[in-house]
Amino acid sequence: MREKINDILTIVIIIPIVLLFLLFFLPFVLIDNINCYFKQKKTDKLYIDYLRQIDGHKLFCYNNRRHVQEFIEKQVIPTLPKDVKLIFLDGKTPKSEYSDRLASTILYRIQNQVGFPYLLKIQDGIVHEKSINNELYNNLNQGHDIKPLYDAINKFYQ
């Protein structure tokens, strides 16, 4: 009987404390959510404005996987059209002529995340993308002809 009374008293004390805690911090959580919403809206607007500024740009994005990086730098990059800009992802840091923040956003927002390298082109404020991961690894690992890789690149950038 005494245990039941102790349990009831504990519940009667804990529930109001939890409710007071929630009521106290709820406004802070709401304010933070509203703040995050407006920050996201501002970031989205800056991103869209930036895409409009670089409209027509063609990008080739690759990462620092050791044997892949070497192959890309020796075999693929020299054959890219002259107007293609490079984004090299060194770990989590993009290295390019673009700002790190916006280059990261472009890479983060890739819809079909199959794997690097990616071909990107910006048209009318929209990023069009294609992964050539499959073509690249067919050549590297299975010794397939490199022509399908070059064909995929040239077809995308035309």
N, C-alpha and C positions, 0 to 999 in steps of 0.2 A: 504494500500500500504506500509506504514511504517512497519507494522507488518511482511509482507512478506519479506522485506529487512532485518529486524532483524533476522528472521528465517533462511534466506539464509546465512547471515553472521555468525550466530551461527553454522550452519552446516559446513560452509567452515572453521571455526576455529577448531571445535571439531574433525572433521575427520582427519586432519593432526596430531593433538595432539595424537589421538588414534593410528594412524598408526606409529608415532614415538615411542610411548610407546611399541607397539608390536614389532617393529624392534629392540628396545633396549633390551627387555627381552627375545626375541625368542632364541638367542644363549644360554642364561642361562638355559632355559627350555630344549633345546636340549642336552646340556652338562649334565644336571641332569638326563634326560632319559637314556643317554648312561651310566652314572655312575650306575644308578639303574639296568640296564640290566647286567652289569658286576658283580655287587654285587649278583644279583640273580643267575647268572651262577656259581659264587664261592660257594654260599650257597648250590645250587643243587649238586655240585661236592662233597662238604663236607658231605652232607646228604647221597649220594650214597656210598661214601667211608665208612661212619659210618655203613650203612646197611650191607656192605660187612664184616666189622669187627665183627658185631654181628649176622652174618649169622647162622641160626639154632636156634636162640633164640625164645622162646615162651613167649608171654606177655598176662597178664590179666589186663585190664584197667577198673577201676570203679571210680565213683565220690562220692561226699559227700552228696548226698541226704540222709537225716537223716534215715528214716526207711529202705531204700534200703541198705545203707552202713552197717548198723547193721546186716541185714540179710546176706549180702554177707560175712562179716567178720566172722560170726558165722556158716553159713551153707555151703557156697560155697568154700571159700578159703581153709579150711581144706581138702577138697576133691580134690583139684587141683593136677595134677601131680607135683612131686618135682622139676622138671626142669622149671616150669613156673615162670616167674618173674612178680612182681606186679608193676603197675603204678597207683597210687592213685591221682586223679585229685581233689585237694582241691581248690575249686573256679576255678581260671584260672591257678593255679600253679601245675604242675605235681610233685609228690614226688615219687622218685624211685632211684635205683642205677645208672640210666643213667643221663646224663647231662640234666638239665631243658630245655635247648634250643632244643636239639635233640629230647627229649621226646615230647616236644610241637609240633615240626615239624611232628613227626610220627602221633600224634593225629590230627593235623590240616589237614593232607593229607589223612585222611580216606575218601575213595570214597563214600561209602554207609552210610551216616550219619543218621542212624535210631534212635539211642539212646544208652546210656550206659546201661550196661557194654559191652565192646568189647573184643573179643578174637583175638589176633594177632599172627602171626608167620612170621618170616623172612626167606625166601628161595631164594637163588641166587640173593640177592640184591633187592628182591621184598617183599613188605609187603602184606600178605594175611590177610583178616579181616572177622570177622563175628560179628554181633550184636546179643546178646542173650536177648535183651530188651523184646521182645515179650514173650519168655519162662519165664523170670523172673517175669514179671508183671502178666502173667497168674497164676503163683503160688501165688504171693503176694495178688493180688486183688480178684481173682476169686476162690482161694483155690484149684486150680488144683494140681495134683500130681507133686512132685518135680523131678521125674525120667526123664521126657523129658528134663529138664534143664541139669541134669547131663549127659544125653545121648548126647545132643548137644555139650557140652563141651568136652567130651571124644572123640567124633567123629572128632571134628575139630583138636584136638591136636595129633591124631594118624598119 
